[in-house]
Amino acid sequence: MPIEQDNSDDYGEREMVFDYLDDLRDSGLTNMFGAGPYVQREFGLDKQTARAYLGEWMRTFASRHPS
């Protein structure tokens, strides 16, 4: 389920979640496939929304972080 980017609030939340996931990845605290519950707790999101953000973050990681 892709996250809509036409709503500025959703876009802002998306950016905050992506920044959080980048930091979580850099910390090495968890394997990113297990990051959904971290996003749920940090942002008060339901499981489906947290997984949607995580999936989008994973799909777009390479384009946002070119080597």
Wavefront OBJ file of the C-alpha trace (Angstrom):
o trace
v 0.000 0.000 0.000
v 1.859 3.108 -1.174
v 1.611 6.180 1.006
v -0.091 9.108 -0.702
v 2.192 12.103 -1.155
v -0.422 14.662 -2.188
v -1.338 15.514 1.411
v 1.308 17.729 2.984
v 0.710 16.252 6.459
v 1.181 12.703 5.136
v 4.268 13.796 3.220
v 5.721 15.383 6.349
v 4.992 12.235 8.336
v 6.562 10.128 5.596
v 9.734 12.187 5.726
v 9.881 11.923 9.525
v 9.386 8.152 9.377
v 12.022 7.791 6.642
v 14.511 9.869 8.675
v 13.746 7.702 11.698
v 14.268 4.522 9.660
v 17.572 5.850 8.295
v 18.727 6.525 11.856
v 17.477 3.132 13.036
v 19.377 1.424 10.232
v 22.539 3.360 11.053
v 22.223 2.404 14.736
v 22.249 -1.325 13.955
v 19.640 -1.838 16.698
v 17.503 -4.145 14.562
v 17.384 -5.902 11.231
v 15.268 -3.589 9.098
v 12.826 -6.385 8.251
v 11.863 -6.181 11.947
v 11.563 -2.394 12.059
v 7.770 -2.215 11.766
v 7.091 -2.367 15.523
v 9.669 0.369 16.125
v 7.819 2.642 13.686
v 4.483 1.758 15.288
v 5.707 2.689 18.760
v 7.623 5.810 17.746
v 4.816 7.339 15.670
v 1.699 5.755 17.185
v 0.780 4.099 13.895
v -1.213 0.960 13.274
v 0.581 -2.128 11.990
v -0.599 -1.732 8.384
v 0.511 1.900 8.093
v 3.867 1.210 9.732
v 4.481 -1.681 7.326
v 3.466 0.487 4.371
v 5.989 3.149 5.339
v 8.669 0.515 5.928
v 7.988 -1.120 2.565
v 8.147 2.194 0.753
v 11.346 3.097 2.628
v 12.908 -0.208 1.521
v 11.779 0.145 -2.113
v 13.122 3.686 -2.394
v 16.274 3.335 -0.284
v 18.741 3.042 -3.191
v 17.309 6.044 -5.028
v 17.453 8.171 -1.866
v 20.949 7.003 -0.908
v 22.999 6.611 -4.095
v 26.395 5.012 -3.555
l 1 2 3 4 5 6 7 8 9 10 11 12 13 14 15 16 17 18 19 20 21 22 23 24 25 26 27 28 29 30 31 32 33 34 35 36 37 38 39 40 41 42 43 44 45 46 47 48 49 50 51 52 53 54 55 56 57 58 59 60 61 62 63 64 65 66 67
